[in-house]
């Protein structure tokens, strides 16, 4: 393994740790790290970021399945819709110049990090959110422990899958920053189940996007494989550390890091 690949593995470790500690955001930081750290373009970095995030998310999802907290039917449905939409995002990405593609990515990054920061701020100020009393589209059947598949629930999950899949193909993000808020808003799942289900969706959608990128000949495996291996190692380490570090303050630090990365990306293409 040469220095370039070792650097890629080290950067991947950072992404895996972020995924373990926050439950989302791995893809959001993976692309800037690949662009600045390894000198790749957006189109080159996107599928490599997805490969790493997808492998790390798959490991997290398997561990969640063993604990029985993954809502696997909902995850499979969201991912199925996402996999259908990902090729459209990839098709658009290869027909948009690099500069506007970077600006689109930065806009998504700023928005996602803003949501994460505000949520953490409210939690620090007011404590954990109280149980909601309103009728939600997706609720668990208390007797079976499974989601009730009503039409409002199907619509909510379909929209979630379409958005995450499109962004996956377009800018190379797994979609955790879309899936976690959506499941939190539309379902009565607890946070551990939401994160585990989100990881399962990310793993499946990322797999579809990586296959599409490989068939299109735009996946650089010499860079992607060490980066993905590092992400898996980072996830395993991050899961051990998360019991001591995870929390609103960490979410805010991640959001600030995301804002800085977005600003640097915008400056690099506008300069």
Secondary structure, 3 states (H helix, E strand, C coil): CCHHHHHHHHHHHHHHHHHHHHCCCHHHHHHHHHHHHHCCCHHHHHHHHHHHHHHHHHHHHHHHHHHCCCCHHHHHHHHHHHHHHHHHHHHHHCCCCHHHHHHHHHHHHHHHHHHHHHHHHHHHHHCCCCCCCCCCCECECCCCCCECCCHHHHHHHHHHHHHHHHHHHHHCCCCHHHHHHHHHHHECCCHHHHHHHHHHHHHHHHHHHHHHHHHCCCCCHHHHHHHHHHHHHHHHHHHHHHHHHCCHHHHHHHHHHHHHHHHHHHHHHHC
